Amino acid sequence: MRTLNYILAIASLVVGITLCIFAFAIDGLSTTLGVILGILLIINGVLRLWLLKTQSRKPPASTEDTGEKAN
């Protein structure tokens, strides 16, 4: 599942940056729907990568916390 989230985060960043560049090339510096969607995709990709990074820092749950006995 972590690999899929990483792939989707990178894809979101690439598509968002490409969409912003394309929208700016067509319409200049005016804010259009393409720019807004591109910025949202970039934010989505950055948040996904940040959440993946924070989840990988968490220590694994030990059996002491759950009260289960190890075999």
mmCIF file as Biopython writes it, N, C-alpha, C and O atoms, coordinates in Angstrom:
data_model
#
loop_
_atom_site.group_PDB
_atom_site.id
_atom_site.type_symbol
_atom_site.label_atom_id
_atom_site.label_alt_id
_atom_site.label_comp_id
_atom_site.label_asym_id
_atom_site.label_entity_id
_atom_site.label_seq_id
_atom_site.pdbx_PDB_ins_code
_atom_site.Cartn_x
_atom_site.Cartn_y
_atom_site.Cartn_z
_atom_site.occupancy
_atom_site.B_iso_or_equiv
_atom_site.auth_seq_id
_atom_site.auth_asym_id
_atom_site.pdbx_PDB_model_num
ATOM 1   N N  . MET A ? 1  ? 0.818  -1.191  0.000   1.0 0.0 1  A 1 
ATOM 2   C CA . MET A ? 1  ? 0.000  0.000   0.000   1.0 0.0 1  A 1 
ATOM 3   C C  . MET A ? 1  ? 0.867  1.263   0.000   1.0 0.0 1  A 1 
ATOM 4   O O  . MET A ? 1  ? 0.502  2.274   -0.599  1.0 0.0 1  A 1 
ATOM 5   N N  . ARG A ? 2  ? 2.009  1.193   0.673   1.0 0.0 2  A 1 
ATOM 6   C CA . ARG A ? 2  ? 2.893  2.349   0.737   1.0 0.0 2  A 1 
ATOM 7   C C  . ARG A ? 2  ? 3.456  2.677   -0.643  1.0 0.0 2  A 1 
ATOM 8   O O  . ARG A ? 2  ? 3.619  3.847   -0.991  1.0 0.0 2  A 1 
ATOM 9   N N  . THR A ? 3  ? 3.753  1.635   -1.432  1.0 0.0 3  A 1 
ATOM 10  C CA . THR A ? 3  ? 4.287  1.853   -2.775  1.0 0.0 3  A 1 
ATOM 11  C C  . THR A ? 3  ? 3.248  2.520   -3.664  1.0 0.0 3  A 1 
ATOM 12  O O  . THR A ? 3  ? 3.584  3.413   -4.442  1.0 0.0 3  A 1 
ATOM 13  N N  . LEU A ? 4  ? 1.992  2.101   -3.560  1.0 0.0 4  A 1 
ATOM 14  C CA . LEU A ? 4  ? 0.926  2.706   -4.358  1.0 0.0 4  A 1 
ATOM 15  C C  . LEU A ? 4  ? 0.749  4.183   -3.998  1.0 0.0 4  A 1 
ATOM 16  O O  . LEU A ? 4  ? 0.575  5.016   -4.887  1.0 0.0 4  A 1 
ATOM 17  N N  . ASN A ? 5  ? 0.790  4.510   -2.715  1.0 0.0 5  A 1 
ATOM 18  C CA . ASN A ? 5  ? 0.683  5.911   -2.300  1.0 0.0 5  A 1 
ATOM 19  C C  . ASN A ? 5  ? 1.848  6.742   -2.832  1.0 0.0 5  A 1 
ATOM 20  O O  . ASN A ? 5  ? 1.664  7.888   -3.242  1.0 0.0 5  A 1 
ATOM 21  N N  . TYR A ? 6  ? 3.040  6.162   -2.824  1.0 0.0 6  A 1 
ATOM 22  C CA . TYR A ? 6  ? 4.205  6.868   -3.352  1.0 0.0 6  A 1 
ATOM 23  C C  . TYR A ? 6  ? 4.049  7.121   -4.844  1.0 0.0 6  A 1 
ATOM 24  O O  . TYR A ? 6  ? 4.334  8.221   -5.319  1.0 0.0 6  A 1 
ATOM 25  N N  . ILE A ? 7  ? 3.598  6.116   -5.590  1.0 0.0 7  A 1 
ATOM 26  C CA . ILE A ? 7  ? 3.399  6.273   -7.035  1.0 0.0 7  A 1 
ATOM 27  C C  . ILE A ? 7  ? 2.337  7.328   -7.321  1.0 0.0 7  A 1 
ATOM 28  O O  . ILE A ? 7  ? 2.512  8.157   -8.214  1.0 0.0 7  A 1 
ATOM 29  N N  . LEU A ? 8  ? 1.239  7.304   -6.574  1.0 0.0 8  A 1 
ATOM 30  C CA . LEU A ? 8  ? 0.182  8.295   -6.779  1.0 0.0 8  A 1 
ATOM 31  C C  . LEU A ? 8  ? 0.641  9.702   -6.408  1.0 0.0 8  A 1 
ATOM 32  O O  . LEU A ? 8  ? 0.235  10.670  -7.049  1.0 0.0 8  A 1 
ATOM 33  N N  . ALA A ? 9  ? 1.470  9.827   -5.396  1.0 0.0 9  A 1 
ATOM 34  C CA . ALA A ? 9  ? 1.985  11.142  -5.006  1.0 0.0 9  A 1 
ATOM 35  C C  . ALA A ? 9  ? 2.875  11.723  -6.099  1.0 0.0 9  A 1 
ATOM 36  O O  . ALA A ? 9  ? 2.747  12.895  -6.451  1.0 0.0 9  A 1 
ATOM 37  N N  . ILE A ? 10 ? 3.771  10.906  -6.631  1.0 0.0 10 A 1 
ATOM 38  C CA . ILE A ? 10 ? 4.661  11.377  -7.686  1.0 0.0 10 A 1 
ATOM 39  C C  . ILE A ? 10 ? 3.863  11.708  -8.951  1.0 0.0 10 A 1 
ATOM 40  O O  . ILE A ? 10 ? 4.120  12.719  -9.606  1.0 0.0 10 A 1 
ATOM 41  N N  . ALA A ? 11 ? 2.889  10.846  -9.290  1.0 0.0 11 A 1 
ATOM 42  C CA . ALA A ? 11 ? 2.059  11.093  -10.470 1.0 0.0 11 A 1 
ATOM 43  C C  . ALA A ? 11 ? 1.268  12.389  -10.315 1.0 0.0 11 A 1 
ATOM 44  O O  . ALA A ? 11 ? 1.132  13.155  -11.269 1.0 0.0 11 A 1 
ATOM 45  N N  . SER A ? 12 ? 0.749  12.632  -9.116  1.0 0.0 12 A 1 
ATOM 46  C CA . SER A ? 12 ? -0.005 13.850  -8.863  1.0 0.0 12 A 1 
ATOM 47  C C  . SER A ? 12 ? 0.878  15.089  -9.018  1.0 0.0 12 A 1 
ATOM 48  O O  . SER A ? 12 ? 0.454  16.093  -9.590  1.0 0.0 12 A 1 
ATOM 49  N N  . LEU A ? 13 ? 2.097  15.011  -8.510  1.0 0.0 13 A 1 
ATOM 50  C CA . LEU A ? 13 ? 3.020  16.133  -8.659  1.0 0.0 13 A 1 
ATOM 51  C C  . LEU A ? 13 ? 3.354  16.400  -10.128 1.0 0.0 13 A 1 
ATOM 52  O O  . LEU A ? 13 ? 3.336  17.545  -10.578 1.0 0.0 13 A 1 
ATOM 53  N N  . VAL A ? 14 ? 3.656  15.338  -10.864 1.0 0.0 14 A 1 
ATOM 54  C CA . VAL A ? 14 ? 4.039  15.502  -12.266 1.0 0.0 14 A 1 
ATOM 55  C C  . VAL A ? 14 ? 2.882  16.062  -13.090 1.0 0.0 14 A 1 
ATOM 56  O O  . VAL A ? 14 ? 3.071  16.986  -13.881 1.0 0.0 14 A 1 
ATOM 57  N N  . VAL A ? 15 ? 1.688  15.504  -12.905 1.0 0.0 15 A 1 
ATOM 58  C CA . VAL A ? 15 ? 0.526  15.979  -13.660 1.0 0.0 15 A 1 
ATOM 59  C C  . VAL A ? 15 ? 0.191  17.423  -13.276 1.0 0.0 15 A 1 
ATOM 60  O O  . VAL A ? 15 ? -0.146 18.230  -14.143 1.0 0.0 15 A 1 
ATOM 61  N N  . GLY A ? 16 ? 0.280  17.752  -11.993 1.0 0.0 16 A 1 
ATOM 62  C CA . GLY A ? 16 ? -0.006 19.113  -11.547 1.0 0.0 16 A 1 
ATOM 63  C C  . GLY A ? 16 ? 0.958  20.129  -12.109 1.0 0.0 16 A 1 
ATOM 64  O O  . GLY A ? 16 ? 0.540  21.198  -12.557 1.0 0.0 16 A 1 
ATOM 65  N N  . ILE A ? 17 ? 2.243  19.816  -12.095 1.0 0.0 17 A 1 
ATOM 66  C CA . ILE A ? 17 ? 3.245  20.735  -12.642 1.0 0.0 17 A 1 
ATOM 67  C C  . ILE A ? 17 ? 3.055  20.888  -14.148 1.0 0.0 17 A 1 
ATOM 68  O O  . ILE A ? 17 ? 3.123  21.995  -14.683 1.0 0.0 17 A 1 
ATOM 69  N N  . THR A ? 18 ? 2.815  19.760  -14.829 1.0 0.0 18 A 1 
ATOM 70  C CA . THR A ? 18 ? 2.599  19.810  -16.277 1.0 0.0 18 A 1 
ATOM 71  C C  . THR A ? 18 ? 1.365  20.630  -16.623 1.0 0.0 18 A 1 
ATOM 72  O O  . THR A ? 18 ? 1.387  21.425  -17.563 1.0 0.0 18 A 1 
ATOM 73  N N  . LEU A ? 19 ? 0.297  20.443  -15.873 1.0 0.0 19 A 1 
ATOM 74  C CA . LEU A ? 19 ? -0.936 21.190  -16.119 1.0 0.0 19 A 1 
ATOM 75  C C  . LEU A ? 19 ? -0.734 22.689  -15.899 1.0 0.0 19 A 1 
ATOM 76  O O  . LEU A ? 19 ? -1.237 23.499  -16.677 1.0 0.0 19 A 1 
ATOM 77  N N  . CYS A ? 20 ? -0.007 23.063  -14.853 1.0 0.0 20 A 1 
ATOM 78  C CA . CYS A ? 20 ? 0.262  24.486  -14.606 1.0 0.0 20 A 1 
ATOM 79  C C  . CYS A ? 20 ? 1.106  25.087  -15.726 1.0 0.0 20 A 1 
ATOM 80  O O  . CYS A ? 20 ? 0.818  26.184  -16.204 1.0 0.0 20 A 1 
ATOM 81  N N  . ILE A ? 21 ? 2.139  24.376  -16.139 1.0 0.0 21 A 1 
ATOM 82  C CA . ILE A ? 21 ? 2.991  24.886  -17.224 1.0 0.0 21 A 1 
ATOM 83  C C  . ILE A ? 21 ? 2.179  25.035  -18.507 1.0 0.0 21 A 1 
ATOM 84  O O  . ILE A ? 21 ? 2.291  26.044  -19.204 1.0 0.0 21 A 1 
ATOM 85  N N  . PHE A ? 22 ? 1.369  24.039  -18.815 1.0 0.0 22 A 1 
ATOM 86  C CA . PHE A ? 22 ? 0.553  24.089  -20.023 1.0 0.0 22 A 1 
ATOM 87  C C  . PHE A ? 22 ? -0.454 25.241  -19.954 1.0 0.0 22 A 1 
ATOM 88  O O  . PHE A ? 22 ? -0.640 25.960  -20.936 1.0 0.0 22 A 1 
ATOM 89  N N  . ALA A ? 23 ? -1.104 25.418  -18.796 1.0 0.0 23 A 1 
ATOM 90  C CA . ALA A ? 23 ? -2.095 26.493  -18.656 1.0 0.0 23 A 1 
ATOM 91  C C  . ALA A ? 23 ? -1.433 27.865  -18.746 1.0 0.0 23 A 1 
ATOM 92  O O  . ALA A ? 23 ? -1.992 28.784  -19.346 1.0 0.0 23 A 1 
ATOM 93  N N  . PHE A ? 24 ? -0.246 28.011  -18.154 1.0 0.0 24 A 1 
ATOM 94  C CA . PHE A ? 24 ? 0.456  29.283  -18.249 1.0 0.0 24 A 1 
ATOM 95  C C  . PHE A ? 24 ? 0.926  29.550  -19.672 1.0 0.0 24 A 1 
ATOM 96  O O  . PHE A ? 24 ? 0.944  30.699  -20.112 1.0 0.0 24 A 1 
ATOM 97  N N  . ALA A ? 25 ? 1.304  28.510  -20.390 1.0 0.0 25 A 1 
ATOM 98  C CA . ALA A ? 25 ? 1.765  28.687  -21.771 1.0 0.0 25 A 1 
ATOM 99  C C  . ALA A ? 25 ? 0.616  29.122  -22.686 1.0 0.0 25 A 1 
ATOM 100 O O  . ALA A ? 25 ? 0.821  29.903  -23.614 1.0 0.0 25 A 1 
ATOM 101 N N  . ILE A ? 26 ? -0.582 28.618  -22.423 1.0 0.0 26 A 1 
ATOM 102 C CA . ILE A ? 26 ? -1.730 28.950  -23.269 1.0 0.0 26 A 1 
ATOM 103 C C  . ILE A ? 26 ? -2.310 30.324  -22.919 1.0 0.0 26 A 1 
ATOM 104 O O  . ILE A ? 26 ? -2.540 31.148  -23.804 1.0 0.0 26 A 1 
ATOM 105 N N  . ASP A ? 27 ? -2.546 30.568  -21.614 1.0 0.0 27 A 1 
ATOM 106 C CA . ASP A ? 27 ? -3.270 31.764  -21.189 1.0 0.0 27 A 1 
ATOM 107 C C  . ASP A ? 27 ? -2.403 32.841  -20.559 1.0 0.0 27 A 1 
ATOM 108 O O  . ASP A ? 27 ? -2.941 33.855  -20.115 1.0 0.0 27 A 1 
ATOM 109 N N  . GLY A ? 28 ? -1.124 32.678  -20.499 1.0 0.0 28 A 1 
ATOM 110 C CA . GLY A ? 28 ? -0.286 33.660  -19.827 1.0 0.0 28 A 1 
ATOM 111 C C  . GLY A ? 28 ? -0.399 33.509  -18.325 1.0 0.0 28 A 1 
ATOM 112 O O  . GLY A ? 28 ? -0.532 32.392  -17.824 1.0 0.0 28 A 1 
ATOM 113 N N  . LEU A ? 29 ? -0.349 34.602  -17.608 1.0 0.0 29 A 1 
ATOM 114 C CA . LEU A ? 29 ? -0.371 34.540  -16.152 1.0 0.0 29 A 1 
ATOM 115 C C  . LEU A ? 29 ? -1.775 34.663  -15.554 1.0 0.0 29 A 1 
ATOM 116 O O  . LEU A ? 29 ? -1.916 34.860  -14.347 1.0 0.0 29 A 1 
ATOM 117 N N  . SER A ? 30 ? -2.800 34.551  -16.378 1.0 0.0 30 A 1 
ATOM 118 C CA . SER A ? 30 ? -4.152 34.630  -15.833 1.0 0.0 30 A 1 
ATOM 119 C C  . SER A ? 30 ? -4.516 33.313  -15.125 1.0 0.0 30 A 1 
ATOM 120 O O  . SER A ? 30 ? -4.101 32.232  -15.542 1.0 0.0 30 A 1 
ATOM 121 N N  . THR A ? 31 ? -5.286 33.432  -14.067 1.0 0.0 31 A 1 
ATOM 122 C CA . THR A ? 31 ? -5.696 32.257  -13.305 1.0 0.0 31 A 1 
ATOM 123 C C  . THR A ? 31 ? -6.871 31.592  -14.008 1.0 0.0 31 A 1 
ATOM 124 O O  . THR A ? 31 ? -7.937 32.186  -14.168 1.0 0.0 31 A 1 
ATOM 125 N N  . THR A ? 32 ? -6.659 30.368  -14.417 1.0 0.0 32 A 1 
ATOM 126 C CA . THR A ? 32 ? -7.697 29.612  -15.101 1.0 0.0 32 A 1 
ATOM 127 C C  . THR A ? 32 ? -7.982 28.338  -14.311 1.0 0.0 32 A 1 
ATOM 128 O O  . THR A ? 32 ? -7.324 28.049  -13.312 1.0 0.0 32 A 1 
ATOM 129 N N  . LEU A ? 33 ? -8.953 27.598  -14.770 1.0 0.0 33 A 1 
ATOM 130 C CA . LEU A ? 33 ? -9.293 26.336  -14.124 1.0 0.0 33 A 1 
ATOM 131 C C  . LEU A ? 33 ? -8.122 25.367  -14.160 1.0 0.0 33 A 1 
ATOM 132 O O  . LEU A ? 33 ? -7.912 24.616  -13.207 1.0 0.0 33 A 1 
ATOM 133 N N  . GLY A ? 34 ? -7.358 25.373  -15.243 1.0 0.0 34 A 1 
ATOM 134 C CA . GLY A ? 34 ? -6.194 24.488  -15.347 1.0 0.0 34 A 1 
ATOM 135 C C  . GLY A ? 34 ? -5.149 24.790  -14.299 1.0 0.0 34 A 1 
ATOM 136 O O  . GLY A ? 34 ? -4.553 23.872  -13.735 1.0 0.0 34 A 1 
ATOM 137 N N  . VAL A ? 35 ? -4.917 26.058  -14.029 1.0 0.0 35 A 1 
ATOM 138 C CA . VAL A ? 35 ? -3.940 26.448  -13.009 1.0 0.0 35 A 1 
ATOM 139 C C  . VAL A ? 35 ? -4.424 26.025  -11.629 1.0 0.0 35 A 1 
ATOM 140 O O  . VAL A ? 35 ? -3.649 25.497  -10.831 1.0 0.0 35 A 1 
ATOM 141 N N  . ILE A ? 36 ? -5.683 26.253  -11.352 1.0 0.0 36 A 1 
ATOM 142 C CA . ILE A ? 36 ? -6.235 25.891  -10.044 1.0 0.0 36 A 1 
ATOM 143 C C  . ILE A ? 36 ? -6.167 24.385  -9.830  1.0 0.0 36 A 1 
ATOM 144 O O  . ILE A ? 36 ? -5.778 23.928  -8.756  1.0 0.0 36 A 1 
ATOM 145 N N  . LEU A ? 37 ? -6.542 23.613  -10.840 1.0 0.0 37 A 1 
ATOM 146 C CA . LEU A ? 37 ? -6.460 22.158  -10.716 1.0 0.0 37 A 1 
ATOM 147 C C  . LEU A ? 37 ? -5.010 21.694  -10.591 1.0 0.0 37 A 1 
ATOM 148 O O  . LEU A ? 37 ? -4.715 20.767  -9.837  1.0 0.0 37 A 1 
ATOM 149 N N  . GLY A ? 38 ? -4.120 22.330  -11.321 1.0 0.0 38 A 1 
ATOM 150 C CA . GLY A ? 38 ? -2.705 21.992  -11.213 1.0 0.0 38 A 1 
ATOM 151 C C  . GLY A ? 38 ? -2.164 22.237  -9.816  1.0 0.0 38 A 1 
ATOM 152 O O  . GLY A ? 38 ? -1.432 21.409  -9.274  1.0 0.0 38 A 1 
ATOM 153 N N  . ILE A ? 39 ? -2.524 23.374  -9.233  1.0 0.0 39 A 1 
ATOM 154 C CA . ILE A ? 39 ? -2.075 23.692  -7.875  1.0 0.0 39 A 1 
ATOM 155 C C  . ILE A ? 39 ? -2.654 22.691  -6.870  1.0 0.0 39 A 1 
ATOM 156 O O  . ILE A ? 39 ? -1.956 22.262  -5.951  1.0 0.0 39 A 1 
ATOM 157 N N  . LEU A ? 40 ? -3.911 22.324  -7.040  1.0 0.0 40 A 1 
ATOM 158 C CA . LEU A ? 40 ? -4.518 21.324  -6.142  1.0 0.0 40 A 1 
ATOM 159 C C  . LEU A ? 40 ? -3.827 19.971  -6.267  1.0 0.0 40 A 1 
ATOM 160 O O  . LEU A ? 40 ? -3.629 19.285  -5.265  1.0 0.0 40 A 1 
ATOM 161 N N  . LEU A ? 41 ? -3.460 19.582  -7.481  1.0 0.0 41 A 1 
ATOM 162 C CA . LEU A ? 41 ? -2.733 18.317  -7.669  1.0 0.0 41 A 1 
ATOM 163 C C  . LEU A ? 41 ? -1.347 18.370  -7.030  1.0 0.0 41 A 1 
ATOM 164 O O  . LEU A ? 41 ? -0.889 17.386  -6.448  1.0 0.0 41 A 1 
ATOM 165 N N  . ILE A ? 42 ? -0.689 19.509  -7.139  1.0 0.0 42 A 1 
ATOM 166 C CA . ILE A ? 42 ? 0.624  19.656  -6.506  1.0 0.0 42 A 1 
ATOM 167 C C  . ILE A ? 42 ? 0.496  19.561  -4.994  1.0 0.0 42 A 1 
ATOM 168 O O  . ILE A ? 42 ? 1.294  18.883  -4.347  1.0 0.0 42 A 1 
ATOM 169 N N  . ILE A ? 43 ? -0.494 20.230  -4.427  1.0 0.0 43 A 1 
ATOM 170 C CA . ILE A ? 43 ? -0.722 20.164  -2.972  1.0 0.0 43 A 1 
ATOM 171 C C  . ILE A ? 43 ? -1.036 18.737  -2.552  1.0 0.0 43 A 1 
ATOM 172 O O  . ILE A ? 43 ? -0.549 18.274  -1.521  1.0 0.0 43 A 1 
ATOM 173 N N  . ASN A ? 44 ? -1.844 18.033  -3.337  1.0 0.0 44 A 1 
ATOM 174 C CA . ASN A ? 44 ? -2.178 16.645  -3.040  1.0 0.0 44 A 1 
ATOM 175 C C  . ASN A ? 44 ? -0.922 15.781  -3.023  1.0 0.0 44 A 1 
ATOM 176 O O  . ASN A ? 44 ? -0.741 14.970  -2.115  1.0 0.0 44 A 1 
ATOM 177 N N  . GLY A ? 45 ? -0.057 15.946  -4.015  1.0 0.0 45 A 1 
ATOM 178 C CA . GLY A ? 45 ? 1.168  15.159  -4.067  1.0 0.0 45 A 1 
ATOM 179 C C  . GLY A ? 45 ? 2.094  15.445  -2.902  1.0 0.0 45 A 1 
ATOM 180 O O  . GLY A ? 45 ? 2.678  14.527  -2.327  1.0 0.0 45 A 1 
ATOM 181 N N  . VAL A ? 46 ? 2.232  16.725  -2.549  1.0 0.0 46 A 1 
ATOM 182 C CA . VAL A ? 46 ? 3.099  17.090  -1.430  1.0 0.0 46 A 1 
ATOM 183 C C  . VAL A ? 46 ? 2.552  16.530  -0.115  1.0 0.0 46 A 1 
ATOM 184 O O  . VAL A ? 46 ? 3.315  16.018  0.705   1.0 0.0 46 A 1 
ATOM 185 N N  . LEU A ? 47 ? 1.247  16.623  0.089   1.0 0.0 47 A 1 
ATOM 186 C CA . LEU A ? 47 ? 0.655  16.089  1.316   1.0 0.0 47 A 1 
ATOM 187 C C  . LEU A ? 47 ? 0.807  14.570  1.401   1.0 0.0 47 A 1 
ATOM 188 O O  . LEU A ? 47 ? 1.088  14.034  2.473   1.0 0.0 47 A 1 
ATOM 189 N N  . ARG A ? 48 ? 0.622  13.880  0.283   1.0 0.0 48 A 1 
ATOM 190 C CA . ARG A ? 48 ? 0.810  12.420  0.276   1.0 0.0 48 A 1 
ATOM 191 C C  . ARG A ? 48 ? 2.241  12.046  0.642   1.0 0.0 48 A 1 
ATOM 192 O O  . ARG A ? 48 ? 2.465  11.136  1.440   1.0 0.0 48 A 1 
ATOM 193 N N  . LEU A ? 49 ? 3.220  12.757  0.051   1.0 0.0 49 A 1 
ATOM 194 C CA . LEU A ? 49 ? 4.617  12.464  0.373   1.0 0.0 49 A 1 
ATOM 195 C C  . LEU A ? 49 ? 4.930  12.780  1.825   1.0 0.0 49 A 1 
ATOM 196 O O  . LEU A ? 49 ? 5.663  12.038  2.479   1.0 0.0 49 A 1 
ATOM 197 N N  . TRP A ? 50 ? 4.383  13.875  2.334   1.0 0.0 50 A 1 
ATOM 198 C CA . TRP A ? 50 ? 4.622  14.241  3.732   1.0 0.0 50 A 1 
ATOM 199 C C  . TRP A ? 50 ? 4.027  13.202  4.679   1.0 0.0 50 A 1 
ATOM 200 O O  . TRP A ? 50 ? 4.659  12.824  5.665   1.0 0.0 50 A 1 
ATOM 201 N N  . LEU A ? 51 ? 2.805  12.739  4.379   1.0 0.0 51 A 1 
ATOM 202 C CA . LEU A ? 51 ? 2.178  11.729  5.228   1.0 0.0 51 A 1 
ATOM 203 C C  . LEU A ? 51 ? 2.926  10.402  5.160   1.0 0.0 51 A 1 
ATOM 204 O O  . LEU A ? 51 ? 3.039  9.713   6.173   1.0 0.0 51 A 1 
ATOM 205 N N  . LEU A ? 52 ? 3.435  10.034  3.998   1.0 0.0 52 A 1 
ATOM 206 C CA . LEU A ? 52 ? 4.241  8.819   3.897   1.0 0.0 52 A 1 
ATOM 207 C C  . LEU A ? 52 ? 5.504  8.938   4.738   1.0 0.0 52 A 1 
ATOM 208 O O  . LEU A ? 52 ? 5.928  7.974   5.376   1.0 0.0 52 A 1 
ATOM 209 N N  . LYS A ? 53 ? 6.104  10.125  4.737   1.0 0.0 53 A 1 
ATOM 210 C CA . LYS A ? 53 ? 7.323  10.335  5.509   1.0 0.0 53 A 1 
ATOM 211 C C  . LYS A ? 53 ? 7.047  10.257  7.008   1.0 0.0 53 A 1 
ATOM 212 O O  . LYS A ? 53 ? 7.834  9.671   7.752   1.0 0.0 53 A 1 
ATOM 213 N N  . THR A ? 54 ? 5.941  10.840  7.456   1.0 0.0 54 A 1 
ATOM 214 C CA . THR A ? 54 ? 5.632  10.803  8.889   1.0 0.0 54 A 1 
ATOM 215 C C  . THR A ? 54 ? 5.202  9.412   9.340   1.0 0.0 54 A 1 
ATOM 216 O O  . THR A ? 54 ? 5.463  9.030   10.481  1.0 0.0 54 A 1 
ATOM 217 N N  . GLN A ? 55 ? 4.546  8.644   8.465   1.0 0.0 55 A 1 
ATOM 218 C CA . GLN A ? 55 ? 4.152  7.283   8.827   1.0 0.0 55 A 1 
ATOM 219 C C  . GLN A ? 55 ? 5.352  6.359   8.919   1.0 0.0 55 A 1 
ATOM 220 O O  . GLN A ? 55 ? 5.345  5.422   9.718   1.0 0.0 55 A 1 
ATOM 221 N N  . SER A ? 56 ? 6.378  6.599   8.125   1.0 0.0 56 A 1 
ATOM 222 C CA . SER A ? 56 ? 7.548  5.732   8.157   1.0 0.0 56 A 1 
ATOM 223 C C  . SER A ? 56 ? 8.395  5.980   9.402   1.0 0.0 56 A 1 
ATOM 224 O O  . SER A ? 56 ? 9.222  5.137   9.747   1.0 0.0 56 A 1 
ATOM 225 N N  . ARG A ? 57 ? 8.217  7.099   10.082  1.0 0.0 57 A 1 
ATOM 226 C CA . ARG A ? 57 ? 8.973  7.401   11.299  1.0 0.0 57 A 1 
ATOM 227 C C  . ARG A ? 57 ? 8.385  6.740   12.539  1.0 0.0 57 A 1 
ATOM 228 O O  . ARG A ? 57 ? 9.078  6.610   13.548  1.0 0.0 57 A 1 
ATOM 229 N N  . LYS A ? 58 ? 7.116  6.318   12.489  1.0 0.0 58 A 1 
ATOM 230 C CA . LYS A ? 58 ? 6.483  5.737   13.662  1.0 0.0 58 A 1 
ATOM 231 C C  . LYS A ? 58 ? 7.128  4.393   13.990  1.0 0.0 58 A 1 
ATOM 232 O O  . LYS A ? 58 ? 7.364  3.584   13.093  1.0 0.0 58 A 1 
ATOM 233 N N  . PRO A ? 59 ? 7.413  4.150   15.271  1.0 0.0 59 A 1 
ATOM 234 C CA . PRO A ? 59 ? 7.975  2.850   15.636  1.0 0.0 59 A 1 
ATOM 235 C C  . PRO A ? 59 ? 6.899  1.762   15.529  1.0 0.0 59 A 1 
ATOM 236 O O  . PRO A ? 59 ? 5.713  2.045   15.700  1.0 0.0 59 A 1 
ATOM 237 N N  . PRO A ? 60 ? 7.303  0.540   15.250  1.0 0.0 60 A 1 
ATOM 238 C CA . PRO A ? 60 ? 6.308  -0.536  15.163  1.0 0.0 60 A 1 
ATOM 239 C C  . PRO A ? 60 ? 5.668  -0.790  16.518  1.0 0.0 60 A 1 
ATOM 240 O O  . PRO A ? 60 ? 6.300  -0.622  17.561  1.0 0.0 60 A 1 
ATOM 241 N N  . ALA A ? 61 ? 4.422  -1.191  16.487  1.0 0.0 61 A 1 
ATOM 242 C CA . ALA A ? 61 ? 3.692  -1.454  17.726  1.0 0.0 61 A 1 
ATOM 243 C C  . ALA A ? 61 ? 4.276  -2.689  18.394  1.0 0.0 61 A 1 
ATOM 244 O O  . ALA A ? 61 ? 4.497  -3.712  17.746  1.0 0.0 61 A 1 
ATOM 245 N N  . SER A ? 62 ? 4.521  -2.586  19.677  1.0 0.0 62 A 1 
ATOM 246 C CA . SER A ? 62 ? 5.057  -3.730  20.403  1.0 0.0 62 A 1 
ATOM 247 C C  . SER A ? 62 ? 3.910  -4.542  20.983  1.0 0.0 62 A 1 
ATOM 248 O O  . SER A ? 62 ? 2.777  -4.068  21.066  1.0 0.0 62 A 1 
ATOM 249 N N  . THR A ? 63 ? 4.215  -5.762  21.381  1.0 0.0 63 A 1 
ATOM 250 C CA . THR A ? 63 ? 3.180  -6.622  21.950  1.0 0.0 63 A 1 
ATOM 251 C C  . THR A ? 63 ? 2.836  -6.195  23.372  1.0 0.0 63 A 1 
ATOM 252 O O  . THR A ? 63 ? 1.798  -6.590  23.903  1.0 0.0 63 A 1 
ATOM 253 N N  . GLU A ? 64 ? 3.705  -5.385  23.997  1.0 0.0 64 A 1 
ATOM 254 C CA . GLU A ? 64 ? 3.432  -4.923  25.362  1.0 0.0 64 A 1 
ATOM 255 C C  . GLU A ? 64 ? 2.262  -3.950  25.397  1.0 0.0 64 A 1 
ATOM 256 O O  . GLU A ? 64 ? 1.496  -3.935  26.360  1.0 0.0 64 A 1 
ATOM 257 N N  . ASP A ? 65 ? 2.120  -3.136  24.351  1.0 0.0 65 A 1 
ATOM 258 C CA . ASP A ? 65 ? 1.051  -2.141  24.313  1.0 0.0 65 A 1 
ATOM 259 C C  . ASP A ? 65 ? -0.319 -2.781  24.167  1.0 0.0 65 A 1 
ATOM 260 O O  . ASP A ? 65 ? -1.300 -2.272  24.710  1.0 0.0 65 A 1 
ATOM 261 N N  . THR A ? 66 ? -0.401 -3.897  23.439  1.0 0.0 66 A 1 
ATOM 262 C CA . THR A ? 66 ? -1.699 -4.505  23.165  1.0 0.0 66 A 1 
ATOM 263 C C  . THR A ? 66 ? -2.105 -5.529  24.208  1.0 0.0 66 A 1 
ATOM 264 O O  . THR A ? 66 ? -3.266 -5.934  24.274  1.0 0.0 66 A 1 
ATOM 265 N N  . GLY A ? 67 ? -1.155 -5.942  25.013  1.0 0.0 67 A 1 
ATOM 266 C CA . GLY A ? 67 ? -1.469 -6.944  26.026  1.0 0.0 67 A 1 
ATOM 267 C C  . GLY A ? 67 ? -1.423 -8.360  25.501  1.0 0.0 67 A 1 
ATOM 268 O O  . GLY A ? 67 ? -1.735 -9.297  26.236  1.0 0.0 67 A 1 
ATOM 269 N N  . GLU A ? 68 ? -1.044 -8.539  24.256  1.0 0.0 68 A 1 
ATOM 270 C CA . GLU A ? 68 ? -0.965 -9.897  23.678  1.0 0.0 68 A 1 
ATOM 271 C C  . GLU A ? 68 ? 0.355  -10.538 24.094  1.0 0.0 68 A 1 
ATOM 272 O O  . GLU A ? 68 ? 1.359  -9.861  24.314  1.0 0.0 68 A 1 
ATOM 273 N N  . LYS A ? 69 ? 0.320  -11.853 24.195  1.0 0.0 69 A 1 
ATOM 274 C CA . LYS A ? 69 ? 1.530  -12.595 24.534  1.0 0.0 69 A 1 
ATOM 275 C C  . LYS A ? 69 ? 2.207  -13.065 23.254  1.0 0.0 69 A 1 
ATOM 276 O O  . LYS A ? 69 ? 1.554  -13.522 22.316  1.0 0.0 69 A 1 
ATOM 277 N N  . ALA A ? 70 ? 3.529  -12.942 23.238  1.0 0.0 70 A 1 
ATOM 278 C CA . ALA A ? 70 ? 4.282  -13.414 22.084  1.0 0.0 70 A 1 
ATOM 279 C C  . ALA A ? 70 ? 4.433  -14.924 22.176  1.0 0.0 70 A 1 
ATOM 280 O O  . ALA A ? 70 ? 4.558  -15.472 23.272  1.0 0.0 70 A 1 
ATOM 281 N N  . ASN A ? 71 ? 4.422  -15.598 21.034  1.0 0.0 71 A 1 
ATOM 282 C CA . ASN A ? 71 ? 4.568  -17.063 21.037  1.0 0.0 71 A 1 
ATOM 283 C C  . ASN A ? 71 ? 5.997  -17.482 21.153  1.0 0.0 71 A 1 
ATOM 284 O O  . ASN A ? 71 ? 6.290  -18.678 21.170  1.0 0.0 71 A 1 
#
